[in-house]
Amino acid sequence: MKKTTVWVDFSILSYWHAGSGQGRSAVSDALVQKDRNGLPFLPGRTVKGLLREGVRCGEDVGAVPVGSTDRLFGKAAEEGDAAGSVPGELSFCDAVLPEEERRWLGSSEGADLRSGLYDAMASTKIDDKGIAEDKTLRTIELCVPLTLSATISGPGGDWVDVLERACRLVRGLGSHRHRGLGRCRCTVRKEEKRHG
């Protein structure tokens, strides 16, 4: 069976935080997920989760066929049925910066500008009197708005159309979305971008 590959672009419109689960005590309580060159990315499992949620919402409103979520992303086994899980049809890669940007920012020439991809946000808990409570100051590292792209592959069929419709329902990514972080526009491209 012929394999189909598409690219999903996440145009991130605001500061965002896709956490690594790590912190640097004196600097930040929560650091952004970075690759080995110190560049931001979304892990493939995060891409899968965002698109799974978009497809599930599409099913709920009748925008995509019922059953698309389980077919494309897989289905977990029911409790007590270890052999009952079903793998999905699609494969997901990390969402990364364009190749030329990655190469340049990862080089010694671009190293000085890498820090410009990140900023910090501090927050604290305010009591009923409007005064900051002791020991509640938290700082998280944020990434600036940018575009990341992920490759998704699967068998031929209607899944590209399903993803195109589901992408319209993906409006945010990362943590602190309820505080205005991580607004995004998600789109599907059927051809790889060529630069130069």
Secondary structure, 3 states (H helix, E strand, C coil): CCEEEEEEEEEECCCECCECCCCECCCECECECECCCCCECECHHHHHHHHHHHHHHHHHCCCCCCCHHHHHHEECCCCCCHHHCEECCCEECCEECCHHHHHHHCCCCCHHHHHHHEEEEEECCECCCCCECCCCCEEEEEECCCEEEEEEEEECCCHHHHHHHHHCCCCECCCCHHHCCCEEEEEEECCCCCCC
